[in-house]
C-alpha cells in the first residue's frame, strides 16, 4: 500500500490496517446491569488495557516501522490495538475536513515519517484523548459580595 500523504488517505490506510490485525478477543469483564453503574465496566476495560500497555505500544511501533503486525502477540493486545485504530479513524475523519475557502484539508498533513505519524496517532494522541482539564477557573460571589475565582487568577 502507498504511503499516505493526506488525512483522508491515512484513514483509508488505517481501515486496511484494522482488517489485517490478527485475531483478537475482548477482555473478560464482569457486566453490571444496574442503571448508573456502566462506569464499572469501563473501569474494568481501562484496567485490562493498562495491563496490555507495553505490548500494545510495541505492537503499534512494530507496525509503524514495518507496515505489518508482529506474529506473536496476545489476543487482548490485538483487541486494544483495534480499539485505538477505530478511534484514530474517527479523528482522521475530522482532520480531513476541507476548508470551505480552499477545498484543501484545513489541518495540514504532517511532514513526518509514516512511523512517526502512526505512533503519534495510535499512542500519543490516543493516550491524551480523555486528558482531564486542570486549573479550570471558576468564579463565584463570596460572602462579602465580591466576585472571586478559584484557582486564583493573576
N, C-alpha and C positions, 0 to 999 in steps of 0.2 A: 504494500500500500504506500502511496506517495506521502511525503511529509506534509502535514497541514500547514497552510500559510494564512489561514483566517480562523476566526472563532467558529464559523459555520462548518468549515472543513474539519476542525478539531472535534466538533460534536459528532460528525459522521465517523471519524476515526475512533472516538470513544465508544460509539454504538457497536462498531465492529469488534473493538477490544472486549466489550461486555459479552458478546456472543462467544468469544474464544476463551473466557475464564473457565478453568476446569470445574468439574462438578463440585458443588458446594452444598452445605446444609446449614440451615439457621440453627443457632444455639438453642439448647433446651431452656425454656423459661417456664416459670410457674404462672399460669394465667390467673388474673384477678378479674372476676366478673361483677365486682361491685362498682356502682357509679362513683366516679371521682378517684378511683384507685388505679387508673391506667398508668399513672406515673411509676407505679411499682414495676410494671412490665418494662417500661422504658429504662428504668434504673438497672434492671437485670441485663438488658441489652448493652447498656453502657459498660457495665462490669465485664460482660463477655468480650466486648470489643477491646477494652483495656487489656484483658488477658492475652489477646492476639496482637497487640500493638506492634511489637518488634517484628514479628513475622509478616504482618501486613505491610509495614514500612519497607522491609527488604524485598517483598514480593513486587511492590509498586516500583521501587528503584530498579529492580532487575528488568521489569517490563519497559521502563523508560529508557534504559540503556540498550536493550536488545530488541524490543518490539515483540517479544514472546514471553510467555509465562514460564516460571520455573516448573520443572517436572514434579518435584516433591514439595507439596505444600499442604498444610492442614485444610480440610474442607471448611472449617469455621473461618479461617483467614480468607479463603476464597469468597465466602459469603460477605465479609466486610469489605473486601475489595469491590465486589459487585455493588454494594450499597454506596460506596464512595463514587464509583463511576456513574451510577444513576443520579446522584446528587450533582456531580460535575456536569452532566449533560444538561441539567436544568440551568446551571449557572452559565454555561457556554451559550445556551439559547438566549439568555438575557444579554450577554456580552456581544452577541452577533446582531443585535437590533441596529438597523441602519439609521443614520441621521436623515431627517426629513429634508435637509438642505443639500447634502452632498450625495446621499444614497449609499455612502460607504459606511462600514461599521464605525459607530461613534467611538467605541473603545478600541484603540489600535491593537492589533495583534502584536505581542512582544517579539523583539528580535533576539530571541534566545534559542538554545537548542531544544529539540523536542523533549529530550530527557529532563531538562530544567523545567519546561512548561508542565510536563506530566507530573513531576514531583511537586511543583508549586501547587497545582490544581488538586491533586489527589492526597497530598499530605498537608502542606502548609495552609492552603485556603480552607480545606475541609475541616481541619482541626480548629480553625478560628471562626467557623460558621456560627456558633452559638456563644461567642465570647460575651461574658457579662459586661454590662456597661458600668464603669466605675466613676465615682465622683460626679454623679448627676446632681446638678444644683437644684435645690428645692426651696421655694420661697414660701414664707408663712408670716402671719401677723402675730407678733409677740404680745405678751400680756400688757406691755407698755404702749401698744398700738402702733409700734414701728414695724416696718417690713424687715424681716431678717431672712438670711439664706443659709442653707446648710448643704454642702460644706461652705465654709466662709469663702466668699469671692473677693478678689482683690480689686 
